[in-house]
Amino acid sequence: MSRNLMVVFTNTQPGKDDDFNRWYDDIHVGEVLSVPEMKACTRYKVVDENAEHRYLALYEFEGDPDAVMASMGERAAQFDMTGPLGGAPLMLRVEPISERVESE
C-alpha cells in the first residue's frame, strides 16, 4: 500500500534553531509517531533563502487521511508544544497519484 504524506513546513523563533531542532527531534516527532497510523518522519532544512519557511517534515502515514487526522487531533492536546515555533506551521496532506519512478 502506498503511504500518504503529511507535509509540515515550520519556522523557529530567531536565534532558536538549535533549541527548535532539539525539541522537534527529541520530543515532537515521537509524539506524532505515537499515532498508530503514522509510520515515519524525515526532516529537512529548506535551503532556498527566499522561502517562507525554514524547515520541512515529511510524515508518512497509512489509512484514510481524514480518520488519521482525527486520530491525531485527539492526541494533539497532549503534545508538548513548548518548542520555539516561529509562527503557525503550514500543514498539507498529500496522496500519491502514481507509482514511484526511479532513474535507470
C-alpha atoms as one frame of an Amber mdcrd trajectory, in Angstrom:
protein
   0.000   0.000   0.000   1.319   3.451  -0.870   1.734   5.777   2.015   0.204
   9.201   2.165   2.270  12.133   3.346   1.637  14.897   5.808   3.898  17.767
   4.760   4.671  20.257   7.537   6.583  23.497   6.978   7.766  25.303  10.115
   9.849  28.210  11.325  11.635  28.843  14.578  11.988  31.936  16.672  15.059
  34.000  15.710  18.244  32.551  17.172  16.489  29.437  18.491  17.330  26.948
  15.723  19.289  24.580  17.977  16.555  24.550  20.639  13.869  24.119  17.988
  15.629  21.204  16.291  16.356  19.505  19.609  12.678  19.837  20.645  11.399
  18.705  17.240  13.734  15.685  17.023  13.672  14.601  20.670  10.047  15.329
  21.579   7.682  16.283  18.770   8.496  13.603  16.185   7.947  10.874  18.792
   4.621  12.375  19.810   3.364  12.454  16.225   4.620   8.914  15.556   2.710
   7.698  18.627  -0.418   7.923  16.462  -0.680   4.308  15.213  -1.214   5.192
  11.544   1.821   7.488  11.455   4.743   5.362  10.236   7.814   7.530   9.620
   9.215  11.050   9.598  12.061  12.671   7.689  13.068  16.260   8.431  14.737
  18.737   6.104  16.189  22.215   6.264  14.946  24.459   3.460  17.993  25.873
   1.663  16.207  28.380  -0.584  16.867  31.677   1.197  13.688  33.233  -0.233
  11.427  30.519   1.169   8.739  31.483   3.643   9.557  28.512   5.908  12.962
  27.213   7.045  12.131  23.600   7.949  10.136  20.751   6.431   8.968  17.481
   7.961   7.544  14.685   5.816   5.418  12.277   7.833   4.365   9.032   6.152
   1.045   7.583   7.223  -1.296   4.769   6.237  -5.063   4.744   6.224  -7.846
   7.155   5.467  -6.416  10.690   5.674  -9.482  12.128   7.421  -9.517   9.341
  10.028  -5.780   9.685  10.641  -6.064  13.447  11.125  -8.997  12.928  13.508
  -6.905  10.441  15.486  -4.031  12.891  15.573  -6.354  15.702  16.628  -7.459
  13.641  19.621  -3.841  13.231  20.753  -2.590  16.700  19.821  -3.963  18.267
  23.003  -1.418  16.164  24.914   1.560  17.079  22.700   4.339  19.182  24.222
   4.186  22.306  22.081   6.718  24.289  24.124   9.291  24.261  21.326  10.278
  27.690  19.990   7.974  27.715  16.962   8.102  30.904  14.941   4.556  31.426
  13.728   1.963  28.941  12.590   3.146  25.868  10.684   1.815  25.094   7.209
   0.454  21.538   7.118  -0.665  19.767   3.939  -1.828  16.199   3.350  -0.846
  14.675   0.032  -1.538  11.289  -1.506   0.293   9.512  -4.320  -1.232   9.572
  -7.782   1.437   7.424  -9.420   3.929   4.746  -8.558   7.459   5.791  -7.665
   9.642   6.229 -10.764  13.416   5.971 -10.428  16.189   6.720 -12.884  17.862
   3.824 -14.615
